[in-house]
């Protein structure tokens, strides 16, 4: 998968990086390289949602879980 990320210099030093396609997926680092590595890990964690969490979220709703492939 490919994601576009925004890498900005932080006012207090270092860098902040976020993923516009994944709301709330943000990380940081002292260098550009560190920030990019950190956001890769953040993306992996963001996308690794436990099935039990999803099932709990839709419990009692008229909803179902389906899988799609991009």
PDB file of N, CA, C and O in Angstrom, chain B, residues numbered from 101:
ATOM      1  N   UNK B 101       0.830  -1.180   0.000  1.00  0.00           N
ATOM      2  CA  UNK B 101       0.000   0.000   0.000  1.00  0.00           C
ATOM      3  C   UNK B 101       0.871   1.238   0.000  1.00  0.00           C
ATOM      4  O   UNK B 101       1.966   1.244   0.563  1.00  0.00           O
ATOM      5  N   UNK B 102       0.382   2.273  -0.629  1.00  0.00           N
ATOM      6  CA  UNK B 102       1.077   3.549  -0.639  1.00  0.00           C
ATOM      7  C   UNK B 102       0.212   4.577   0.072  1.00  0.00           C
ATOM      8  O   UNK B 102      -1.008   4.606  -0.090  1.00  0.00           O
ATOM      9  N   UNK B 103       0.866   5.421   0.860  1.00  0.00           N
ATOM     10  CA  UNK B 103       0.186   6.521   1.526  1.00  0.00           C
ATOM     11  C   UNK B 103       0.992   7.788   1.312  1.00  0.00           C
ATOM     12  O   UNK B 103       2.221   7.780   1.380  1.00  0.00           O
ATOM     13  N   UNK B 104       0.291   8.862   1.055  1.00  0.00           N
ATOM     14  CA  UNK B 104       0.956  10.168   1.031  1.00  0.00           C
ATOM     15  C   UNK B 104       0.934  10.690   2.451  1.00  0.00           C
ATOM     16  O   UNK B 104      -0.087  10.613   3.135  1.00  0.00           O
ATOM     17  N   UNK B 105       2.067  11.222   2.893  1.00  0.00           N
ATOM     18  CA  UNK B 105       2.164  11.785   4.231  1.00  0.00           C
ATOM     19  C   UNK B 105       2.635  13.224   4.125  1.00  0.00           C
ATOM     20  O   UNK B 105       3.262  13.617   3.141  1.00  0.00           O
ATOM     21  N   UNK B 106       2.327  13.997   5.142  1.00  0.00           N
ATOM     22  CA  UNK B 106       2.779  15.384   5.213  1.00  0.00           C
ATOM     23  C   UNK B 106       3.843  15.460   6.291  1.00  0.00           C
ATOM     24  O   UNK B 106       3.609  15.067   7.434  1.00  0.00           O
ATOM     25  N   UNK B 107       4.998  15.961   5.931  1.00  0.00           N
ATOM     26  CA  UNK B 107       6.139  16.078   6.837  1.00  0.00           C
ATOM     27  C   UNK B 107       6.398  17.561   7.062  1.00  0.00           C
ATOM     28  O   UNK B 107       6.690  18.296   6.119  1.00  0.00           O
ATOM     29  N   UNK B 108       6.289  18.000   8.314  1.00  0.00           N
ATOM     30  CA  UNK B 108       6.479  19.412   8.644  1.00  0.00           C
ATOM     31  C   UNK B 108       7.539  19.570   9.714  1.00  0.00           C
ATOM     32  O   UNK B 108       7.701  18.710  10.579  1.00  0.00           O
ATOM     33  N   UNK B 109       8.259  20.678   9.647  1.00  0.00           N
ATOM     34  CA  UNK B 109       9.177  21.010  10.732  1.00  0.00           C
ATOM     35  C   UNK B 109       8.339  21.474  11.913  1.00  0.00           C
ATOM     36  O   UNK B 109       7.429  22.288  11.758  1.00  0.00           O
ATOM     37  N   UNK B 110       8.650  20.956  13.086  1.00  0.00           N
ATOM     38  CA  UNK B 110       7.948  21.358  14.299  1.00  0.00           C
ATOM     39  C   UNK B 110       8.574  22.637  14.846  1.00  0.00           C
ATOM     40  O   UNK B 110       9.785  22.831  14.733  1.00  0.00           O
ATOM     41  N   UNK B 111       7.758  23.510  15.439  1.00  0.00           N
ATOM     42  CA  UNK B 111       8.262  24.766  15.998  1.00  0.00           C
ATOM     43  C   UNK B 111       9.323  24.528  17.063  1.00  0.00           C
ATOM     44  O   UNK B 111      10.288  25.284  17.169  1.00  0.00           O
ATOM     45  N   UNK B 112       9.137  23.463  17.857  1.00  0.00           N
ATOM     46  CA  UNK B 112      10.068  23.174  18.950  1.00  0.00           C
ATOM     47  C   UNK B 112      11.256  22.338  18.500  1.00  0.00           C
ATOM     48  O   UNK B 112      12.081  21.941  19.323  1.00  0.00           O
ATOM     49  N   UNK B 113      11.352  22.070  17.215  1.00  0.00           N
ATOM     50  CA  UNK B 113      12.437  21.259  16.662  1.00  0.00           C
ATOM     51  C   UNK B 113      11.935  19.886  16.256  1.00  0.00           C
ATOM     52  O   UNK B 113      10.900  19.427  16.738  1.00  0.00           O
ATOM     53  N   UNK B 114      12.653  19.251  15.392  1.00  0.00           N
ATOM     54  CA  UNK B 114      12.242  17.944  14.898  1.00  0.00           C
ATOM     55  C   UNK B 114      11.168  18.081  13.828  1.00  0.00           C
ATOM     56  O   UNK B 114      10.981  19.144  13.236  1.00  0.00           O
ATOM     57  N   UNK B 115      10.471  16.978  13.599  1.00  0.00           N
ATOM     58  CA  UNK B 115       9.478  16.935  12.527  1.00  0.00           C
ATOM     59  C   UNK B 115       8.212  16.243  13.006  1.00  0.00           C
ATOM     60  O   UNK B 115       8.250  15.331  13.833  1.00  0.00           O
ATOM     61  N   UNK B 116       7.098  16.698  12.467  1.00  0.00           N
ATOM     62  CA  UNK B 116       5.798  16.071  12.680  1.00  0.00           C
ATOM     63  C   UNK B 116       5.369  15.535  11.328  1.00  0.00           C
ATOM     64  O   UNK B 116       5.561  16.188  10.302  1.00  0.00           O
ATOM     65  N   UNK B 117       4.793  14.357  11.329  1.00  0.00           N
ATOM     66  CA  UNK B 117       4.333  13.747  10.078  1.00  0.00           C
ATOM     67  C   UNK B 117       2.956  13.147  10.310  1.00  0.00           C
ATOM     68  O   UNK B 117       2.709  12.500  11.327  1.00  0.00           O
ATOM     69  N   UNK B 118       2.051  13.373   9.342  1.00  0.00           N
ATOM     70  CA  UNK B 118       0.712  12.810   9.465  1.00  0.00           C
ATOM     71  C   UNK B 118       0.225  12.281   8.126  1.00  0.00           C
ATOM     72  O   UNK B 118       0.742  12.629   7.064  1.00  0.00           O
ATOM     73  N   UNK B 119      -0.792  11.424   8.215  1.00  0.00           N
ATOM     74  CA  UNK B 119      -1.333  10.742   7.050  1.00  0.00           C
ATOM     75  C   UNK B 119      -2.750  11.263   6.810  1.00  0.00           C
ATOM     76  O   UNK B 119      -3.670  10.862   7.523  1.00  0.00           O
ATOM     77  N   UNK B 120      -2.951  12.141   5.831  1.00  0.00           N
ATOM     78  CA  UNK B 120      -4.285  12.701   5.600  1.00  0.00           C
ATOM     79  C   UNK B 120      -5.371  11.637   5.366  1.00  0.00           C
ATOM     80  O   UNK B 120      -6.522  11.841   5.751  1.00  0.00           O
ATOM     81  N   UNK B 121      -5.022  10.527   4.749  1.00  0.00           N
ATOM     82  CA  UNK B 121      -6.011   9.477   4.463  1.00  0.00           C
ATOM     83  C   UNK B 121      -6.413   8.681   5.703  1.00  0.00           C
ATOM     84  O   UNK B 121      -7.398   7.944   5.670  1.00  0.00           O
ATOM     85  N   UNK B 122      -5.657   8.823   6.801  1.00  0.00           N
ATOM     86  CA  UNK B 122      -5.930   8.090   8.035  1.00  0.00           C
ATOM     87  C   UNK B 122      -6.060   9.095   9.176  1.00  0.00           C
ATOM     88  O   UNK B 122      -5.076   9.383   9.857  1.00  0.00           O
ATOM     89  N   UNK B 123      -7.260   9.629   9.392  1.00  0.00           N
ATOM     90  CA  UNK B 123      -7.448  10.655  10.427  1.00  0.00           C
ATOM     91  C   UNK B 123      -6.888  10.220  11.782  1.00  0.00           C
ATOM     92  O   UNK B 123      -7.175   9.122  12.259  1.00  0.00           O
ATOM     93  N   UNK B 124      -6.105  11.074  12.382  1.00  0.00           N
ATOM     94  CA  UNK B 124      -5.527  10.783  13.685  1.00  0.00           C
ATOM     95  C   UNK B 124      -4.219  10.023  13.636  1.00  0.00           C
ATOM     96  O   UNK B 124      -3.614   9.776  14.679  1.00  0.00           O
ATOM     97  N   UNK B 125      -3.769   9.648  12.455  1.00  0.00           N
ATOM     98  CA  UNK B 125      -2.509   8.911  12.321  1.00  0.00           C
ATOM     99  C   UNK B 125      -1.383   9.928  12.181  1.00  0.00           C
ATOM    100  O   UNK B 125      -1.127  10.462  11.101  1.00  0.00           O
ATOM    101  N   UNK B 126      -0.716  10.180  13.312  1.00  0.00           N
ATOM    102  CA  UNK B 126       0.306  11.219  13.404  1.00  0.00           C
ATOM    103  C   UNK B 126       1.506  10.655  14.143  1.00  0.00           C
ATOM    104  O   UNK B 126       1.361   9.813  15.029  1.00  0.00           O
ATOM    105  N   UNK B 127       2.690  11.121  13.777  1.00  0.00           N
ATOM    106  CA  UNK B 127       3.888  10.740  14.506  1.00  0.00           C
ATOM    107  C   UNK B 127       4.886  11.885  14.432  1.00  0.00           C
ATOM    108  O   UNK B 127       4.591  12.952  13.892  1.00  0.00           O
ATOM    109  N   UNK B 128       6.064  11.649  14.981  1.00  0.00           N
ATOM    110  CA  UNK B 128       7.090  12.684  14.987  1.00  0.00           C
ATOM    111  C   UNK B 128       8.466  12.055  15.076  1.00  0.00           C
ATOM    112  O   UNK B 128       8.590  10.846  15.275  1.00  0.00           O
ATOM    113  N   UNK B 129       9.489  12.862  14.931  1.00  0.00           N
ATOM    114  CA  UNK B 129      10.857  12.393  15.064  1.00  0.00           C
ATOM    115  C   UNK B 129      11.808  13.570  15.086  1.00  0.00           C
ATOM    116  O   UNK B 129      11.465  14.671  14.655  1.00  0.00           O
ATOM    117  N   UNK B 130      12.994  13.331  15.588  1.00  0.00           N
ATOM    118  CA  UNK B 130      14.009  14.387  15.648  1.00  0.00           C
ATOM    119  C   UNK B 130      14.560  14.709  14.266  1.00  0.00           C
ATOM    120  O   UNK B 130      14.949  15.847  14.003  1.00  0.00           O
ATOM    121  N   UNK B 131      14.596  13.706  13.372  1.00  0.00           N
ATOM    122  CA  UNK B 131      15.069  13.903  11.995  1.00  0.00           C
ATOM    123  C   UNK B 131      13.956  13.498  11.040  1.00  0.00           C
ATOM    124  O   UNK B 131      12.985  12.857  11.442  1.00  0.00           O
ATOM    125  N   UNK B 132      14.101  13.876   9.769  1.00  0.00           N
ATOM    126  CA  UNK B 132      13.121  13.458   8.768  1.00  0.00           C
ATOM    127  C   UNK B 132      13.045  11.940   8.699  1.00  0.00           C
ATOM    128  O   UNK B 132      11.961  11.358   8.649  1.00  0.00           O
ATOM    129  N   UNK B 133      14.208  11.314   8.698  1.00  0.00           N
ATOM    130  CA  UNK B 133      14.263   9.856   8.578  1.00  0.00           C
ATOM    131  C   UNK B 133      13.556   9.183   9.756  1.00  0.00           C
ATOM    132  O   UNK B 133      12.803   8.227   9.571  1.00  0.00           O
ATOM    133  N   UNK B 134      13.803   9.689  10.967  1.00  0.00           N
ATOM    134  CA  UNK B 134      13.167   9.113  12.153  1.00  0.00           C
ATOM    135  C   UNK B 134      11.651   9.316  12.108  1.00  0.00           C
ATOM    136  O   UNK B 134      10.892   8.408  12.448  1.00  0.00           O
ATOM    137  N   UNK B 135      11.214  10.496  11.694  1.00  0.00           N
ATOM    138  CA  UNK B 135       9.779  10.770  11.602  1.00  0.00           C
ATOM    139  C   UNK B 135       9.107   9.837  10.597  1.00  0.00           C
ATOM    140  O   UNK B 135       8.011   9.336  10.847  1.00  0.00           O
ATOM    141  N   UNK B 136       9.761   9.608   9.469  1.00  0.00           N
ATOM    142  CA  UNK B 136       9.199   8.717   8.448  1.00  0.00           C
ATOM    143  C   UNK B 136       9.124   7.282   8.962  1.00  0.00           C
ATOM    144  O   UNK B 136       8.114   6.609   8.760  1.00  0.00           O
ATOM    145  N   UNK B 137      10.164   6.811   9.614  1.00  0.00           N
ATOM    146  CA  UNK B 137      10.128   5.462  10.185  1.00  0.00           C
ATOM    147  C   UNK B 137       9.031   5.346  11.244  1.00  0.00           C
ATOM    148  O   UNK B 137       8.324   4.341  11.310  1.00  0.00           O
ATOM    149  N   UNK B 138       8.899   6.379  12.065  1.00  0.00           N
ATOM    150  CA  UNK B 138       7.873   6.358  13.111  1.00  0.00           C
ATOM    151  C   UNK B 138       6.462   6.352  12.535  1.00  0.00           C
ATOM    152  O   UNK B 138       5.577   5.684  13.070  1.00  0.00           O
ATOM    153  N   UNK B 139       6.245   7.094  11.442  1.00  0.00           N
ATOM    154  CA  UNK B 139       4.903   7.114  10.874  1.00  0.00           C
ATOM    155  C   UNK B 139       4.591   5.785  10.176  1.00  0.00           C
ATOM    156  O   UNK B 139       3.428   5.387  10.106  1.00  0.00           O
ATOM    157  N   UNK B 140       5.603   5.104   9.665  1.00  0.00           N
ATOM    158  CA  UNK B 140       5.367   3.767   9.099  1.00  0.00           C
ATOM    159  C   UNK B 140       4.804   2.840  10.174  1.00  0.00           C
ATOM    160  O   UNK B 140       3.849   2.101   9.938  1.00  0.00           O
ATOM    161  N   UNK B 141       5.410   2.895  11.352  1.00  0.00           N
ATOM    162  CA  UNK B 141       4.930   2.077  12.471  1.00  0.00           C
ATOM    163  C   UNK B 141       3.516   2.509  12.889  1.00  0.00           C
ATOM    164  O   UNK B 141       2.669   1.669  13.190  1.00  0.00           O
ATOM    165  N   UNK B 142       3.274   3.821  12.903  1.00  0.00           N
ATOM    166  CA  UNK B 142       1.950   4.331  13.266  1.00  0.00           C
ATOM    167  C   UNK B 142       0.884   3.842  12.283  1.00  0.00           C
ATOM    168  O   UNK B 142      -0.227   3.498  12.688  1.00  0.00           O
ATOM    169  N   UNK B 143       1.221   3.812  11.000  1.00  0.00           N
ATOM    170  CA  UNK B 143       0.281   3.322   9.982  1.00  0.00           C
ATOM    171  C   UNK B 143      -0.024   1.846  10.219  1.00  0.00           C
ATOM    172  O   UNK B 143      -1.183   1.436  10.161  1.00  0.00           O
ATOM    173  N   UNK B 144       1.000   1.051  10.485  1.00  0.00           N
ATOM    174  CA  UNK B 144       0.795  -0.376  10.738  1.00  0.00           C
ATOM    175  C   UNK B 144      -0.124  -0.582  11.945  1.00  0.00           C
ATOM    176  O   UNK B 144      -1.026  -1.419  11.905  1.00  0.00           O
ATOM    177  N   UNK B 145       0.103   0.169  13.000  1.00  0.00           N
ATOM    178  CA  UNK B 145      -0.743   0.049  14.193  1.00  0.00           C
ATOM    179  C   UNK B 145      -2.159   0.523  13.884  1.00  0.00           C
ATOM    180  O   UNK B 145      -3.128  -0.115  14.296  1.00  0.00           O
ATOM    181  N   UNK B 146      -2.288   1.621  13.172  1.00  0.00           N
ATOM    182  CA  UNK B 146      -3.591   2.183  12.810  1.00  0.00           C
ATOM    183  C   UNK B 146      -4.423   1.162  12.034  1.00  0.00           C
ATOM    184  O   UNK B 146      -5.625   1.026  12.261  1.00  0.00           O
ATOM    185  N   UNK B 147      -3.771   0.450  11.120  1.00  0.00           N
ATOM    186  CA  UNK B 147      -4.489  -0.490  10.256  1.00  0.00           C
ATOM    187  C   UNK B 147      -4.685  -1.865  10.891  1.00  0.00           C
ATOM    188  O   UNK B 147      -5.437  -2.682  10.360  1.00  0.00           O
ATOM    189  N   UNK B 148      -4.028  -2.131  12.005  1.00  0.00           N
ATOM    190  CA  UNK B 148      -4.121  -3.442  12.665  1.00  0.00           C
ATOM    191  C   UNK B 148      -5.222  -3.424  13.717  1.00  0.00           C
ATOM    192  O   UNK B 148      -4.958  -3.497  14.917  1.00  0.00           O
ATOM    193  N   UNK B 149      -6.455  -3.326  13.246  1.00  0.00           N
ATOM    194  CA  UNK B 149      -7.612  -3.304  14.146  1.00  0.00           C
ATOM    195  C   UNK B 149      -8.038  -4.738  14.409  1.00  0.00           C
ATOM    196  O   UNK B 149      -8.227  -5.523  13.479  1.00  0.00           O
ATOM    197  N   UNK B 150      -8.184  -5.065  15.656  1.00  0.00           N
ATOM    198  CA  UNK B 150      -8.580  -6.402  16.074  1.00  0.00           C
ATOM    199  C   UNK B 150     -10.036  -6.664  15.671  1.00  0.00           C
ATOM    200  O   UNK B 150     -10.892  -5.800  15.861  1.00  0.00           O
ATOM    201  N   UNK B 151     -10.325  -7.853  15.115  1.00  0.00           N
ATOM    202  CA  UNK B 151     -11.686  -8.211  14.721  1.00  0.00           C
ATOM    203  C   UNK B 151     -12.654  -8.092  15.887  1.00  0.00           C
ATOM    204  O   UNK B 151     -13.805  -7.703  15.693  1.00  0.00           O
ATOM    205  N   UNK B 152     -12.210  -8.419  17.090  1.00  0.00           N
ATOM    206  CA  UNK B 152     -13.078  -8.330  18.268  1.00  0.00           C
ATOM    207  C   UNK B 152     -13.521  -6.889  18.504  1.00  0.00           C
ATOM    208  O   UNK B 152     -14.658  -6.643  18.907  1.00  0.00           O
ATOM    209  N   UNK B 153     -12.620  -5.936  18.253  1.00  0.00           N
ATOM    210  CA  UNK B 153     -12.972  -4.521  18.407  1.00  0.00           C
ATOM    211  C   UNK B 153     -14.058  -4.126  17.409  1.00  0.00           C
ATOM    212  O   UNK B 153     -15.000  -3.411  17.752  1.00  0.00           O
ATOM    213  N   UNK B 154     -13.920  -4.593  16.185  1.00  0.00           N
ATOM    214  CA  UNK B 154     -14.910  -4.273  15.149  1.00  0.00           C
ATOM    215  C   UNK B 154     -16.252  -4.892  15.514  1.00  0.00           C
ATOM    216  O   UNK B 154     -17.287  -4.232  15.422  1.00  0.00           O
ATOM    217  N   UNK B 155     -16.240  -6.149  15.924  1.00  0.00           N
ATOM    218  CA  UNK B 155     -17.484  -6.830  16.284  1.00  0.00           C
ATOM    219  C   UNK B 155     -18.171  -6.140  17.458  1.00  0.00           C
ATOM    220  O   UNK B 155     -19.396  -6.018  17.466  1.00  0.00           O
ATOM    221  N   UNK B 156     -17.410  -5.691  18.441  1.00  0.00           N
ATOM    222  CA  UNK B 156     -17.986  -4.988  19.587  1.00  0.00           C
ATOM    223  C   UNK B 156     -18.616  -3.661  19.140  1.00  0.00           C
ATOM    224  O   UNK B 156     -19.653  -3.250  19.659  1.00  0.00           O
ATOM    225  N   UNK B 157     -17.975  -3.005  18.177  1.00  0.00           N
ATOM    226  CA  UNK B 157     -18.476  -1.715  17.709  1.00  0.00           C
ATOM    227  C   UNK B 157     -19.818  -1.845  16.993  1.00  0.00           C
ATOM    228  O   UNK B 157     -20.664  -0.957  17.101  1.00  0.00           O
ATOM    229  N   UNK B 158     -20.022  -2.938  16.265  1.00  0.00           N
ATOM    230  CA  UNK B 158     -21.265  -3.072  15.495  1.00  0.00           C
ATOM    231  C   UNK B 158     -22.332  -3.909  16.214  1.00  0.00           C
ATOM    232  O   UNK B 158     -23.435  -4.089  15.699  1.00  0.00           O
ATOM    233  N   UNK B 159     -22.000  -4.414  17.395  1.00  0.00           N
ATOM    234  CA  UNK B 159     -22.953  -5.248  18.140  1.00  0.00           C
ATOM    235  C   UNK B 159     -24.260  -4.482  18.353  1.00  0.00           C
ATOM    236  O   UNK B 159     -24.266  -3.336  18.804  1.00  0.00           O
ATOM    237  N   UNK B 160     -25.362  -5.146  18.017  1.00  0.00           N
ATOM    238  CA  UNK B 160     -26.674  -4.547  18.188  1.00  0.00           C
ATOM    239  C   UNK B 160     -27.100  -3.642  17.043  1.00  0.00           C
ATOM    240  O   UNK B 160     -28.209  -3.110  17.051  1.00  0.00           O
ATOM    241  N   UNK B 161     -26.242  -3.468  16.077  1.00  0.00           N
ATOM    242  CA  UNK B 161     -26.585  -2.639  14.918  1.00  0.00           C
ATOM    243  C   UNK B 161     -26.945  -3.545  13.750  1.00  0.00           C
ATOM    244  O   UNK B 161     -26.555  -4.712  13.712  1.00  0.00           O
ATOM    245  N   UNK B 162     -27.676  -3.010  12.819  1.00  0.00           N
ATOM    246  CA  UNK B 162     -27.989  -3.740  11.595  1.00  0.00           C
ATOM    247  C   UNK B 162     -26.813  -3.549  10.645  1.00  0.00           C
ATOM    248  O   UNK B 162     -26.893  -2.791   9.678  1.00  0.00           O
ATOM    249  N   UNK B 163     -25.708  -4.256  10.940  1.00  0.00           N
ATOM    250  CA  UNK B 163     -24.472  -4.071  10.174  1.00  0.00           C
ATOM    251  C   UNK B 163     -23.758  -5.416  10.040  1.00  0.00           C
ATOM    252  O   UNK B 163     -24.034  -6.357  10.784  1.00  0.00           O
ATOM    253  N   UNK B 164     -22.852  -5.487   9.096  1.00  0.00           N
ATOM    254  CA  UNK B 164     -22.070  -6.698   8.917  1.00  0.00           C
ATOM    255  C   UNK B 164     -20.643  -6.321   8.567  1.00  0.00           C
ATOM    256  O   UNK B 164     -20.377  -5.207   8.115  1.00  0.00           O
ATOM    257  N   UNK B 165     -19.742  -7.241   8.776  1.00  0.00           N
ATOM    258  CA  UNK B 165     -18.337  -7.049   8.442  1.00  0.00           C
ATOM    259  C   UNK B 165     -18.075  -7.696   7.096  1.00  0.00           C
ATOM    260  O   UNK B 165     -18.405  -8.863   6.885  1.00  0.00           O
ATOM    261  N   UNK B 166     -17.481  -6.937   6.186  1.00  0.00           N
ATOM    262  CA  UNK B 166     -17.081  -7.486   4.893  1.00  0.00           C
ATOM    263  C   UNK B 166     -15.636  -7.092   4.656  1.00  0.00           C
ATOM    264  O   UNK B 166     -15.141  -6.150   5.276  1.00  0.00           O
ATOM    265  N   UNK B 167     -14.962  -7.789   3.781  1.00  0.00           N
ATOM    266  CA  UNK B 167     -13.579  -7.459   3.447  1.00  0.00           C
ATOM    267  C   UNK B 167     -13.513  -7.005   2.011  1.00  0.00           C
ATOM    268  O   UNK B 167     -14.213  -7.534   1.148  1.00  0.00           O
ATOM    269  N   UNK B 168     -12.667  -6.018   1.755  1.00  0.00           N
ATOM    270  CA  UNK B 168     -12.419  -5.566   0.387  1.00  0.00           C
ATOM    271  C   UNK B 168     -10.917  -5.586   0.147  1.00  0.00           C
ATOM    272  O   UNK B 168     -10.124  -5.462   1.080  1.00  0.00           O
ATOM    273  N   UNK B 169     -10.546  -5.739  -1.087  1.00  0.00           N
ATOM    274  CA  UNK B 169      -9.139  -5.728  -1.473  1.00  0.00           C
ATOM    275  C   UNK B 169      -8.934  -4.554  -2.426  1.00  0.00           C
ATOM    276  O   UNK B 169      -9.680  -4.387  -3.391  1.00  0.00           O
ATOM    277  N   UNK B 170      -7.937  -3.760  -2.150  1.00  0.00           N
ATOM    278  CA  UNK B 170      -7.628  -2.614  -3.012  1.00  0.00           C
ATOM    279  C   UNK B 170      -6.581  -2.991  -4.016  1.00  0.00           C
ATOM    280  O   UNK B 170      -6.184  -2.161  -4.834  1.00  0.00           O
TER     281      UNK B 170
END
